[in-house]
Amino acid sequence: MKIIKCTLRTEVTYDEEMKNKYVVKKEWDKNKRKALILMKSAGLTDEIVQDQTTMYVMNNLAKLGYNRCRNL
C-alpha cells in the first residue's frame, strides 16, 4: 500500500468590508512552476469552497505541471 499526502494552501485577499475578493492564491507543490490567471470574477471561491471555474483551472494547471496559481 502506498499513501500520498498533499496540502493545499489557500490565501484570499479581500477588501476592508470583506465583500470583494482581489486575489485568490492556491499552492500545492513548491517544486513546480507557477501560473498567473486573470479572471473577470473570482466567483464563489473562498478559503474553503471552490467554484466550478476555479476547480477546472486548478485541475488543468496540475495536469500541465504547475504547482500554484494566483487568480486576479
JOBEL-V775925 format. One record per residue. N is the residue number from 0. SS is DSSP state (H for helix, E for strand, - for the rest). BURIAL is I if it has 9 or more other C-alpha atoms within 8 Angstrom, else O. Layout:
N	SS	BURIAL
N	SS	BURIAL
This chain:
0	-	O
1	-	O
2	-	O
3	-	O
4	-	O
5	-	O
6	-	O
7	-	O
8	E	O
9	E	I
10	E	I
11	E	I
12	E	O
13	E	I
14	-	I
15	-	O
16	-	O
17	-	O
18	-	O
19	-	O
20	E	I
21	E	I
22	E	I
23	E	I
24	E	I
25	E	I
26	E	I
27	-	I
28	-	O
29	-	O
30	-	O
31	-	I
32	E	I
33	E	O
34	E	I
35	E	O
36	E	O
37	-	O
38	-	O
39	-	O
40	-	O
41	-	I
42	-	O
43	-	O
44	-	I
45	-	O
46	-	O
47	-	O
48	-	O
49	-	I
50	-	I
51	H	O
52	H	O
53	H	I
54	H	I
55	H	O
56	H	O
57	H	I
58	H	O
59	H	O
60	H	I
61	H	I
62	H	O
63	-	O
64	-	O
65	E	I
66	E	I
67	E	I
68	E	I
69	E	I
70	E	I
71	-	I
